[in-house]
Amino acid sequence: MLGDGGKELARAQELAAKSGKTDENTAALAGWWAEASKTAAEDKKLVDAAGLYGGRQALKLTSFVPAAMAVLYLLLILYFKARGGYKAVQVDGAA
């Protein structure tokens, strides 16, 4: 809503009017936008800042997954090296 200044809402209302259908969600959104459009300019700055902050936090949190995987794989490699590494197993043909 803040990004397009309510243009998508106006388009949805126009389509609903052409089809003769009423959508209570669109009507509720229009009622909210009538009030919220008064402070949209100030709110847009805050919403954009919140979006950037949330994106950065998500990136920080998801970066722990590959870091943890790298540490665990390193520990696994060290464990196998401590046991003597790879050893071929001789399998006899008799059962």
N, CA, C and O atoms as a printed pandas DataFrame, in Angstrom:
     atom_number atom_name residue_name chain_id  residue_number  x_coord  y_coord  z_coord
0              1         N          MET        A               1    0.822   -1.193    0.000
1              2        CA          MET        A               1    0.000    0.000    0.000
2              3         C          MET        A               1    0.863    1.253    0.000
3              4         O          MET        A               1    0.607    2.194   -0.751
4              5         N          LEU        A               2    1.885    1.260    0.844
5              6        CA          LEU        A               2    2.711    2.450    0.921
6              7         C          LEU        A               2    3.564    2.617   -0.328
7              8         O          LEU        A               2    3.877    3.738   -0.729
8              9         N          GLY        A               3    3.935    1.505   -0.937
9             10        CA          GLY        A               3    4.805    1.560   -2.105
10            11         C          GLY        A               3    4.135    2.176   -3.322
11            12         O          GLY        A               3    4.767    2.931   -4.061
12            13         N          ASP        A               4    2.866    1.863   -3.537
13            14        CA          ASP        A               4    2.193    2.368   -4.733
14            15         C          ASP        A               4    1.188    3.477   -4.430
15            16         O          ASP        A               4    0.513    3.959   -5.339
16            17         N          GLY        A               5    1.081    3.881   -3.189
17            18        CA          GLY        A               5    0.186    4.978   -2.828
18            19         C          GLY        A               5   -1.290    4.635   -2.953
19            20         O          GLY        A               5   -2.118    5.529   -3.129
20            21         N          GLY        A               6   -1.627    3.366   -2.865
21            22        CA          GLY        A               6   -3.024    2.955   -2.927
22            23         C          GLY        A               6   -3.539    2.683   -4.327
23            24         O          GLY        A               6   -4.740    2.495   -4.517
24            25         N          LYS        A               7   -2.639    2.657   -5.324
25            26        CA          LYS        A               7   -3.078    2.426   -6.711
26            27         C          LYS        A               7   -3.652    1.021   -6.893
27            28         O          LYS        A               7   -4.650    0.844   -7.593
28            29         N          GLU        A               8   -3.037    0.037   -6.277
29            30        CA          GLU        A               8   -3.534   -1.339   -6.405
30            31         C          GLU        A               8   -4.912   -1.480   -5.759
31            32         O          GLU        A               8   -5.767   -2.207   -6.263
32            33         N          LEU        A               9   -5.120   -0.786   -4.651
33            34        CA          LEU        A               9   -6.437   -0.808   -4.006
34            35         C          LEU        A               9   -7.491   -0.193   -4.921
35            36         O          LEU        A               9   -8.595   -0.722   -5.047
36            37         N          ALA        A              10   -7.148    0.923   -5.557
37            38        CA          ALA        A              10   -8.093    1.566   -6.477
38            39         C          ALA        A              10   -8.405    0.638   -7.650
39            40         O          ALA        A              10   -9.549    0.567   -8.100
40            41         N          ARG        A              11   -7.391   -0.074   -8.146
41            42        CA          ARG        A              11   -7.603   -1.014   -9.249
42            43         C          ARG        A              11   -8.504   -2.173   -8.816
43            44         O          ARG        A              11   -9.383   -2.596   -9.566
44            45         N          ALA        A              12   -8.281   -2.680   -7.606
45            46        CA          ALA        A              12   -9.113   -3.777   -7.091
46            47         C          ALA        A              12  -10.558   -3.327   -6.912
47            48         O          ALA        A              12  -11.486   -4.084   -7.199
48            49         N          GLN        A              13  -10.752   -2.104   -6.439
49            50        CA          GLN        A              13  -12.115   -1.581   -6.269
50            51         C          GLN        A              13  -12.790   -1.393   -7.625
51            52         O          GLN        A              13  -13.984   -1.655   -7.772
52            53         N          GLU        A              14  -12.026   -0.940   -8.606
53            54        CA          GLU        A              14  -12.572   -0.744   -9.952
54            55         C          GLU        A              14  -12.978   -2.087  -10.573
55            56         O          GLU        A              14  -14.041   -2.195  -11.185
56            57         N          LEU        A              15  -12.135   -3.100  -10.412
57            58        CA          LEU        A              15  -12.465   -4.429  -10.938
58            59         C          LEU        A              15  -13.693   -5.013  -10.242
59            60         O          LEU        A              15  -14.534   -5.646  -10.880
60            61         N          ALA        A              16  -13.788   -4.797   -8.939
61            62        CA          ALA        A              16  -14.949   -5.292   -8.197
62            63         C          ALA        A              16  -16.223   -4.582   -8.648
63            64         O          ALA        A              16  -17.283   -5.200   -8.754
64            65         N          ALA        A              17  -16.113   -3.283   -8.913
65            66        CA          ALA        A              17  -17.281   -2.524   -9.368
66            67         C          ALA        A              17  -17.724   -2.984  -10.759
67            68         O          ALA        A              17  -18.920   -3.076  -11.034
68            69         N          LYS        A              18  -16.749   -3.274  -11.639
69            70        CA          LYS        A              18  -17.087   -3.739  -12.992
70            71         C          LYS        A              18  -17.764   -5.106  -12.965
71            72         O          LYS        A              18  -18.690   -5.369  -13.733
72            73         N          SER        A              19  -17.292   -5.968  -12.078
73            74        CA          SER        A              19  -17.855   -7.319  -12.025
74            75         C          SER        A              19  -19.147   -7.372  -11.216
75            76         O          SER        A              19  -19.872   -8.366  -11.269
76            77         N          GLY        A              20  -19.435   -6.320  -10.476
77            78        CA          GLY        A              20  -20.653   -6.271   -9.679
78            79         C          GLY        A              20  -20.560   -7.041   -8.375
79            80         O          GLY        A              20  -21.560   -7.207   -7.676
80            81         N          LYS        A              21  -19.373   -7.509   -8.046
81            82        CA          LYS        A              21  -19.176   -8.258   -6.804
82            83         C          LYS        A              21  -18.628   -7.330   -5.726
83            84         O          LYS        A              21  -17.931   -6.357   -6.015
84            85         N          THR        A              22  -18.951   -7.647   -4.503
85            86        CA          THR        A              22  -18.398   -6.894   -3.381
86            87         C          THR        A              22  -17.463   -7.813   -2.605
87            88         O          THR        A              22  -17.764   -8.982   -2.362
88            89         N          ASP        A              23  -16.343   -7.260   -2.233
89            90        CA          ASP        A              23  -15.353   -8.018   -1.468
90            91         C          ASP        A              23  -15.174   -7.316   -0.131
91            92         O          ASP        A              23  -14.744   -6.164   -0.077
92            93         N          GLU        A              24  -15.504   -8.014    0.940
93            94        CA          GLU        A              24  -15.415   -7.386    2.265
94            95         C          GLU        A              24  -13.970   -7.097    2.657
95            96         O          GLU        A              24  -13.714   -6.152    3.403
96            97         N          ASN        A              25  -13.025   -7.889    2.169
97            98        CA          ASN        A              25  -11.618   -7.623    2.472
98            99         C          ASN        A              25  -11.152   -6.334    1.807
99           100         O          ASN        A              25  -10.445   -5.533    2.420
100          101         N          THR        A              26  -11.546   -6.135    0.555
101          102        CA          THR        A              26  -11.184   -4.904   -0.151
102          103         C          THR        A              26  -11.845   -3.705    0.509
103          104         O          THR        A              26  -11.230   -2.644    0.623
104          105         N          ALA        A              27  -13.081   -3.859    0.940
105          106        CA          ALA        A              27  -13.779   -2.764    1.619
106          107         C          ALA        A              27  -13.100   -2.430    2.943
107          108         O          ALA        A              27  -12.953   -1.258    3.289
108          109         N          ALA        A              28  -12.687   -3.455    3.681
109          110        CA          ALA        A              28  -11.996   -3.214    4.949
110          111         C          ALA        A              28  -10.648   -2.546    4.709
111          112         O          ALA        A              28  -10.241   -1.662    5.463
112          113         N          LEU        A              29   -9.953   -2.978    3.647
113          114        CA          LEU        A              29   -8.667   -2.370    3.314
114          115         C          LEU        A              29   -8.848   -0.914    2.905
115          116         O          LEU        A              29   -8.032   -0.062    3.256
116          117         N          ALA        A              30   -9.912   -0.628    2.166
117          118        CA          ALA        A              30  -10.195    0.749    1.757
118          119         C          ALA        A              30  -10.486    1.624    2.971
119          120         O          ALA        A              30  -10.047    2.773    3.027
120          121         N          GLY        A              31  -11.217    1.092    3.935
121          122        CA          GLY        A              31  -11.482    1.852    5.159
122          123         C          GLY        A              31  -10.212    2.132    5.936
123          124         O          GLY        A              31  -10.026    3.226    6.469
124          125         N          TRP        A              32   -9.339    1.138    5.997
125          126        CA          TRP        A              32   -8.066    1.340    6.685
126          127         C          TRP        A              32   -7.210    2.352    5.932
127          128         O          TRP        A              32   -6.600    3.225    6.548
128          129         N          TRP        A              33   -7.159    2.243    4.602
129          130        CA          TRP        A              33   -6.311    3.124    3.813
130          131         C          TRP        A              33   -6.793    4.572    3.878
131          132         O          TRP        A              33   -5.979    5.492    3.788
132          133         N          ALA        A              34   -8.091    4.792    4.031
133          134        CA          ALA        A              34   -8.614    6.155    4.154
134          135         C          ALA        A              34   -8.007    6.847    5.371
135          136         O          ALA        A              34   -7.730    8.045    5.336
136          137         N          GLU        A              35   -7.804    6.093    6.438
137          138        CA          GLU        A              35   -7.199    6.645    7.656
138          139         C          GLU        A              35   -5.675    6.684    7.535
139          140         O          GLU        A              35   -5.046    7.676    7.903
140          141         N          ALA        A              36   -5.088    5.607    7.022
141          142        CA          ALA        A              36   -3.630    5.476    6.999
142          143         C          ALA        A              36   -2.972    6.352    5.940
143          144         O          ALA        A              36   -1.797    6.691    6.076
144          145         N          SER        A              37   -3.692    6.723    4.899
145          146        CA          SER        A              37   -3.082    7.517    3.829
146          147         C          SER        A              37   -2.672    8.904    4.308
147          148         O          SER        A              37   -1.842    9.561    3.679
148          149         N          LYS        A              38   -3.251    9.350    5.418
149          150        CA          LYS        A              38   -2.913   10.669    5.956
150          151         C          LYS        A              38   -1.477   10.721    6.461
151          152         O          LYS        A              38   -0.823   11.761    6.380
152          153         N          THR        A              39   -0.993    9.608    6.978
153          154        CA          THR        A              39    0.371    9.573    7.528
154          155         C          THR        A              39    1.282    8.653    6.717
155          156         O          THR        A              39    2.311    8.199    7.219
156          157         N          ALA        A              40    0.912    8.377    5.472
157          158        CA          ALA        A              40    1.666    7.422    4.654
158          159         C          ALA        A              40    3.098    7.881    4.404
159          160         O          ALA        A              40    4.008    7.052    4.388
160          161         N          ALA        A              41    3.318    9.164    4.210
161          162        CA          ALA        A              41    4.671    9.653    3.914
162          163         C          ALA        A              41    5.617    9.395    5.088
163          164         O          ALA        A              41    6.748    8.951    4.894
164          165         N          GLU        A              42    5.146    9.677    6.308
165          166        CA          GLU        A              42    5.999    9.440    7.481
166          167         C          GLU        A              42    6.149    7.941    7.748
167          168         O          GLU        A              42    7.224    7.476    8.125
168          169         N          ASP        A              43    5.064    7.191    7.550
169          170        CA          ASP        A              43    5.093    5.752    7.817
170          171         C          ASP        A              43    5.985    5.003    6.834
171          172         O          ASP        A              43    6.592    3.993    7.193
172          173         N          LYS        A              44    6.069    5.492    5.591
173          174        CA          LYS        A              44    6.865    4.803    4.578
174          175         C          LYS        A              44    8.320    4.718    5.003
175          176         O          LYS        A              44    8.961    3.686    4.802
176          177         N          LYS        A              45    8.850    5.776    5.582
177          178        CA          LYS        A              45   10.246    5.765    6.040
178          179         C          LYS        A              45   10.445    4.700    7.116
179          180         O          LYS        A              45   11.426    3.957    7.092
180          181         N          LEU        A              46    9.516    4.634    8.046
181          182        CA          LEU        A              46    9.622    3.652    9.128
182          183         C          LEU        A              46    9.464    2.223    8.616
183          184         O          LEU        A              46   10.176    1.320    9.055
184          185         N          VAL        A              47    8.537    2.021    7.696
185          186        CA          VAL        A              47    8.313    0.680    7.146
186          187         C          VAL        A              47    9.528    0.228    6.339
187          188         O          VAL        A              47    9.934   -0.931    6.430
188          189         N          ASP        A              48   10.109    1.128    5.552
189          190        CA          ASP        A              48   11.307    0.780    4.785
190          191         C          ASP        A              48   12.466    0.436    5.709
191          192         O          ASP        A              48   13.193   -0.527    5.465
192          193         N          ALA        A              49   12.640    1.222    6.773
193          194        CA          ALA        A              49   13.715    0.945    7.731
194          195         C          ALA        A              49   13.490   -0.392    8.433
195          196         O          ALA        A              49   14.436   -1.146    8.658
196          197         N          ALA        A              50   12.250   -0.680    8.775
197          198        CA          ALA        A              50   11.937   -1.955    9.428
198          199         C          ALA        A              50   12.192   -3.123    8.485
199          200         O          ALA        A              50   12.669   -4.172    8.917
200          201         N          GLY        A              51   11.882   -2.957    7.215
201          202        CA          GLY        A              51   12.139   -4.004    6.229
202          203         C          GLY        A              51   13.625   -4.285    6.074
203          204         O          GLY        A              51   14.037   -5.442    5.986
204          205         N          LEU        A              52   14.429   -3.226    6.041
205          206        CA          LEU        A              52   15.882   -3.408    5.946
206          207         C          LEU        A              52   16.430   -4.088    7.193
207          208         O          LEU        A              52   17.266   -4.987    7.103
208          209         N          TYR        A              53   15.959   -3.658    8.347
209          210        CA          TYR        A              53   16.422   -4.258    9.601
210          211         C          TYR        A              53   16.051   -5.738    9.658
211          212         O          TYR        A              53   16.874   -6.573   10.034
212          213         N          GLY        A              54   14.824   -6.059    9.290
213          214        CA          GLY        A              54   14.380   -7.452    9.304
214          215         C          GLY        A              54   15.174   -8.307    8.335
215          216         O          GLY        A              54   15.517   -9.447    8.650
216          217         N          GLY        A              55   15.468   -7.774    7.165
217          218        CA          GLY        A              55   16.267   -8.506    6.188
218          219         C          GLY        A              55   17.671   -8.777    6.687
219          220         O          GLY        A              55   18.209   -9.867    6.491
220          221         N          ARG        A              56   18.260   -7.790    7.328
221          222        CA          ARG        A              56   19.616   -7.970    7.873
222          223         C          ARG        A              56   19.625   -8.994    8.996
223          224         O          ARG        A              56   20.534   -9.821    9.082
224          225         N          GLN        A              57   18.617   -8.940    9.855
225          226        CA          GLN        A              57   18.541   -9.910   10.955
226          227         C          GLN        A              57   18.357  -11.328   10.413
227          228         O          GLN        A              57   18.965  -12.271   10.918
228          229         N          ALA        A              58   17.531  -11.476    9.401
229          230        CA          ALA        A              58   17.313  -12.800    8.805
230          231         C          ALA        A              58   18.599  -13.328    8.189
231          232         O          ALA        A              58   18.902  -14.515    8.302
232          233         N          LEU        A              59   19.354  -12.452    7.540
233          234        CA          LEU        A              59   20.624  -12.866    6.945
234          235         C          LEU        A              59   21.612  -13.293    8.017
235          236         O          LEU        A              59   22.335  -14.274    7.848
236          237         N          LYS        A              60   21.642  -12.556    9.121
237          238        CA          LYS        A              60   22.542  -12.922   10.222
238          239         C          LYS        A              60   22.172  -14.286   10.797
239          240         O          LYS        A              60   23.043  -15.123   11.036
240          241         N          LEU        A              61   20.884  -14.503   11.016
241          242        CA          LEU        A              61   20.449  -15.762   11.622
242          243         C          LEU        A              61   20.663  -16.949   10.691
243          244         O          LEU        A              61   21.074  -18.020   11.137
244          245         N          THR        A              62   20.391  -16.769    9.414
245          246        CA          THR        A              62   20.554  -17.892    8.493
246          247         C          THR        A              62   22.017  -18.163    8.181
247          248         O          THR        A              62   22.341  -19.243    7.689
248          249         N          SER        A              63   22.904  -17.224    8.448
249          250        CA          SER        A              63   24.328  -17.471    8.199
250          251         C          SER        A              63   24.917  -18.438    9.219
251          252         O          SER        A              63   26.002  -18.975    8.994
252          253         N          PHE        A              64   24.230  -18.671   10.329
253          254        CA          PHE        A              64   24.743  -19.615   11.320
254          255         C          PHE        A              64   24.626  -21.064   10.845
255          256         O          PHE        A              64   25.393  -21.918   11.290
256          257         N          VAL        A              65   23.702  -21.348    9.970
257          258        CA          VAL        A              65   23.512  -22.725    9.494
258          259         C          VAL        A              65   24.735  -23.215    8.728
259          260         O          VAL        A              65   25.274  -24.260    9.090
260          261         N          PRO        A              66   25.209  -22.519    7.682
261          262        CA          PRO        A              66   26.399  -23.021    6.995
262          263         C          PRO        A              66   27.652  -22.966    7.871
263          264         O          PRO        A              66   28.549  -23.794    7.716
264          265         N          ALA        A              67   27.721  -22.007    8.782
265          266        CA          ALA        A              67   28.872  -21.950    9.686
266          267         C          ALA        A              67   28.889  -23.172   10.601
267          268         O          ALA        A              67   29.943  -23.769   10.819
268          269         N          ALA        A              68   27.739  -23.541   11.133
269          270        CA          ALA        A              68   27.659  -24.726   11.994
270          271         C          ALA        A              68   27.970  -25.989   11.199
271          272         O          ALA        A              68   28.635  -26.892   11.707
272          273         N          MET        A              69   27.497  -26.060    9.961
273          274        CA          MET        A              69   27.797  -27.222    9.127
274          275         C          MET        A              69   29.293  -27.337    8.869
275          276         O          MET        A              69   29.838  -28.440    8.904
276          277         N          ALA        A              70   29.961  -26.229    8.612
277          278        CA          ALA        A              70   31.403  -26.250    8.367
278          279         C          ALA        A              70   32.147  -26.753    9.596
279          280         O          ALA        A              70   33.064  -27.565    9.475
280          281         N          VAL        A              71   31.763  -26.281   10.772
281          282        CA          VAL        A              71   32.417  -26.718   12.011
282          283         C          VAL        A              71   32.182  -28.205   12.238
283          284         O          VAL        A              71   33.114  -28.929   12.590
284          285         N          LEU        A              72   30.964  -28.665   12.046
285          286        CA          LEU        A              72   30.658  -30.078   12.266
286          287         C          LEU        A              72   31.374  -30.981   11.260
287          288         O          LEU        A              72   31.843  -32.058   11.629
288          289         N          TYR        A              73   31.463  -30.563   10.009
289          290        CA          TYR        A              73   32.208  -31.358    9.030
290          291         C          TYR        A              73   33.694  -31.393    9.377
291          292         O          TYR        A              73   34.337  -32.431    9.217
292          293         N          LEU        A              74   34.242  -30.292    9.844
293          294        CA          LEU        A              74   35.646  -30.266   10.262
294          295         C          LEU        A              74   35.869  -31.226   11.421
295          296         O          LEU        A              74   36.861  -31.954   11.444
296          297         N          LEU        A              75   34.954  -31.230   12.382
297          298        CA          LEU        A              75   35.066  -32.170   13.502
298          299         C          LEU        A              75   34.969  -33.616   13.023
299          300         O          LEU        A              75   35.665  -34.490   13.540
300          301         N          LEU        A              76   34.127  -33.863   12.060
301          302        CA          LEU        A              76   33.993  -35.209   11.506
302          303         C          LEU        A              76   35.282  -35.645   10.802
303          304         O          LEU        A              76   35.719  -36.786   10.954
304          305         N          ILE        A              77   35.872  -34.756   10.049
305          306        CA          ILE        A              77   37.144  -35.058    9.378
306          307         C          ILE        A              77   38.227  -35.338   10.402
307          308         O          ILE        A              77   38.984  -36.297   10.256
308          309         N          LEU        A              78   38.312  -34.514   11.437
309          310        CA          LEU        A              78   39.321  -34.722   12.482
310          311         C          LEU        A              78   39.095  -36.036   13.211
311          312         O          LEU        A              78   40.057  -36.715   13.569
312          313         N          TYR        A              79   37.859  -36.400   13.433
313          314        CA          TYR        A              79   37.545  -37.671   14.098
314          315         C          TYR        A              79   38.049  -38.849   13.270
315          316         O          TYR        A              79   38.677  -39.765   13.802
316          317         N          PHE        A              80   37.774  -38.822   11.968
317          318        CA          PHE        A              80   38.212  -39.929   11.122
318          319         C          PHE        A              80   39.734  -39.964   10.973
319          320         O          PHE        A              80   40.316  -41.044   10.872
320          321         N          LYS        A              81   40.383  -38.800   10.956
321          322        CA          LYS        A              81   41.850  -38.771   10.903
322          323         C          LYS        A              81   42.435  -39.353   12.181
323          324         O          LYS        A              81   43.448  -40.052   12.139
324          325         N          ALA        A              82   41.805  -39.071   13.319
325          326        CA          ALA        A              82   42.298  -39.591   14.600
326          327         C          ALA        A              82   42.161  -41.110   14.661
327          328         O          ALA        A              82   42.954  -41.766   15.336
328          329         N          ARG        A              83   41.192  -41.672   13.983
329          330        CA          ARG        A              83   40.996  -43.124   13.970
330          331         C          ARG        A              83   41.899  -43.812   12.961
331          332         O          ARG        A              83   41.883  -45.038   12.861
332          333         N          GLY        A              84   42.675  -43.061   12.222
333          334        CA          GLY        A              84   43.609  -43.660   11.276
334          335         C          GLY        A              84   43.204  -43.502    9.832
335          336         O          GLY        A              84   43.856  -44.057    8.947
336          337         N          GLY        A              85   42.178  -42.781    9.575
337          338        CA          GLY        A              85   41.775  -42.531    8.199
338          339         C          GLY        A              85   41.054  -43.703    7.574
339          340         O          GLY        A              85   40.521  -44.571    8.266
340          341         N          TYR        A              86   41.046  -43.713    6.265
341          342        CA          TYR        A              86   40.332  -44.754    5.516
342          343         C          TYR        A              86   41.138  -46.041    5.527
343          344         O          TYR        A              86   42.350  -46.016    5.313
344          345         N          LYS        A              87   40.490  -47.143    5.771
345          346        CA          LYS        A              87   41.129  -48.459    5.730
346          347         C          LYS        A              87   40.255  -49.367    4.872
347          348         O          LYS        A              87   39.052  -49.500    5.097
348          349         N          ALA        A              88   40.888  -49.982    3.891
349          350        CA          ALA        A              88   40.154  -50.893    3.012
350          351         C          ALA        A              88   39.779  -52.145    3.784
351          352         O          ALA        A              88   40.564  -52.638    4.594
352          353         N          VAL        A              89   38.607  -52.651    3.541
353          354        CA          VAL        A              89   38.132  -53.863    4.201
354          355         C          VAL        A              89   38.125  -54.977    3.160
355          356         O          VAL        A              89   37.564  -54.824    2.075
356          357         N          GLN        A              90   38.755  -56.098    3.503
357          358        CA          GLN        A              90   38.794  -57.249    2.601
358          359         C          GLN        A              90   37.525  -58.074    2.804
359          360         O          GLN        A              90   37.243  -58.514    3.918
360          361         N          VAL        A              91   36.774  -58.279    1.754
361          362        CA          VAL        A              91   35.546  -59.055    1.824
362          363         C          VAL        A              91   35.791  -60.380    1.113
363          364         O          VAL        A              91   36.146  -60.408   -0.065
364          365         N          ASP        A              92   35.600  -61.473    1.838
365          366        CA          ASP        A              92   35.773  -62.804    1.249
366          367         C          ASP        A              92   34.535  -63.177    0.454
367          368         O          ASP        A              92   33.436  -62.696    0.732
368          369         N          GLY        A              93   34.720  -64.041   -0.537
369          370        CA          GLY        A              93   33.609  -64.482   -1.363
370          371         C          GLY        A              93   32.757  -65.541   -0.693
371          372         O          GLY        A              93   31.619  -65.755   -1.113
372          373         N          ALA        A              94   33.265  -66.223    0.346
373          374        CA          ALA        A              94   32.504  -67.277    1.023
374          375         C          ALA        A              94   31.536  -66.676    2.023
375          376         O          ALA        A              94   31.846  -65.702    2.709
376          377         N          ALA        A              95   30.359  -67.277    2.092
377          378        CA          ALA        A              95   29.382  -66.756    3.038
378          379         C          ALA        A              95   29.121  -67.715    4.163
379          380         O          ALA        A              95   28.318  -67.424    5.049
